[in-house]
Amino acid sequence: MDQAVAGKIMDFLTGIGVPFELTTIEQNTFLPGLHLHFGVLQIDLEKLEFPGDILHEAGHIAICEPKARPFLQGDIFKNGLLNGRKAQEMHGEEMAATAWPLQR
């Protein structure tokens, strides 16, 4: 994993106000070294495989309506449904989370 690239991405996130924290992640996660925890992106640099994954997961926070960000936890689709979010809305957010850095 390229730590320099990860550092540039984290500087970008800081600059635009996307919350993240460097931590140790013990549980299995969908993407190694990354976990959404109540709207905060947790990053474990020891387990992170691809720094670009940080951008995608941060994109879920960046494009999500602020009132729904606290529901971004673990399996964000499942937790979103459990908290009354619409499936169609979340499918659109998945696509937007892929392209969001290009929209700035």
C-alpha positions as CSV (number, residue, x, y, z in Angstrom):
1,M,0.0,0.0,0.0
2,D,1.3,3.4,-1.0
3,Q,1.4,5.5,2.3
4,A,2.2,8.7,0.4
5,V,-0.9,8.4,-1.7
6,A,-3.0,7.6,1.4
7,G,-1.6,10.7,3.0
8,K,-2.6,12.9,0.1
9,I,-6.1,11.4,0.1
10,M,-6.4,12.1,3.9
11,D,-5.2,15.7,3.4
12,F,-7.9,16.1,0.8
13,L,-10.5,14.7,3.1
14,T,-9.4,17.1,5.9
15,G,-9.6,20.0,3.5
16,I,-13.2,19.3,2.6
17,G,-14.3,18.3,6.1
18,V,-15.0,14.6,5.6
19,P,-14.5,13.0,9.1
20,F,-12.1,10.2,9.4
21,E,-9.8,8.7,12.1
22,L,-6.7,6.6,12.0
23,T,-7.3,3.5,14.2
24,T,-6.8,-0.2,14.5
25,I,-9.7,-2.2,13.1
26,E,-10.1,-5.6,14.6
27,Q,-13.3,-6.8,12.9
28,N,-13.6,-8.1,9.4
29,T,-14.6,-5.4,7.0
30,F,-15.9,-5.3,3.4
31,L,-12.7,-3.4,2.3
32,P,-9.6,-4.2,4.2
33,G,-8.5,-1.5,6.6
34,L,-11.7,0.6,6.3
35,H,-14.9,0.8,8.3
36,L,-17.7,3.4,8.5
37,H,-18.6,4.0,12.1
38,F,-21.6,6.3,12.6
39,G,-20.6,8.6,9.8
40,V,-16.9,8.6,10.5
41,L,-14.5,6.7,8.2
42,Q,-12.1,4.6,10.3
43,I,-8.8,3.9,8.6
44,D,-6.3,1.2,9.6
45,L,-3.2,1.8,7.5
46,E,-1.7,-1.5,8.5
47,K,-4.6,-3.4,6.9
48,L,-5.4,-1.0,4.0
49,E,-4.6,-2.6,0.7
50,F,-5.5,0.1,-1.8
51,P,-5.5,3.8,-0.9
52,G,-8.1,4.6,-3.5
53,D,-10.6,2.6,-1.4
54,I,-10.4,5.5,1.1
55,L,-11.9,7.8,-1.6
56,H,-14.8,5.5,-2.3
57,E,-15.7,5.0,1.3
58,A,-15.3,8.7,2.1
59,G,-17.6,9.3,-0.9
60,H,-20.4,7.7,1.0
61,I,-20.1,10.3,3.7
62,A,-19.5,13.2,1.3
63,I,-22.6,12.6,-0.9
64,C,-25.0,11.4,1.8
65,E,-27.5,13.8,3.2
66,P,-26.1,15.2,6.5
67,K,-29.2,13.9,8.5
68,A,-28.5,10.3,7.3
69,R,-24.7,10.3,7.9
70,P,-25.0,8.9,11.5
71,F,-26.6,5.8,9.9
72,L,-23.4,5.1,7.8
73,Q,-22.2,2.2,9.9
74,G,-20.8,-1.2,8.9
75,D,-23.1,-2.5,6.2
76,I,-24.4,0.8,5.1
77,F,-27.2,-0.5,2.9
78,K,-28.6,-2.9,5.5
79,N,-28.3,-0.2,8.3
80,G,-29.8,2.4,6.0
81,L,-32.9,0.2,5.4
82,L,-33.2,-0.6,9.1
83,N,-33.2,3.2,9.7
84,G,-35.9,4.0,7.2
85,R,-33.8,5.0,4.2
86,K,-35.0,4.2,0.7
87,A,-33.2,1.5,-1.2
88,Q,-33.4,3.4,-4.5
89,E,-31.8,6.4,-2.9
90,M,-29.0,4.3,-1.5
91,H,-28.3,2.6,-4.8
92,G,-27.9,6.1,-6.4
93,E,-25.5,7.0,-3.6
94,E,-23.3,3.9,-4.4
95,M,-22.9,5.2,-7.9
96,A,-22.2,8.7,-6.7
97,A,-19.6,7.5,-4.2
98,T,-17.6,6.2,-7.1
99,A,-17.6,9.5,-9.1
100,W,-17.8,12.1,-6.4
101,P,-14.1,13.3,-6.4
102,L,-14.5,14.1,-10.1
103,Q,-17.3,16.4,-9.4
104,R,-15.3,18.9,-7.3
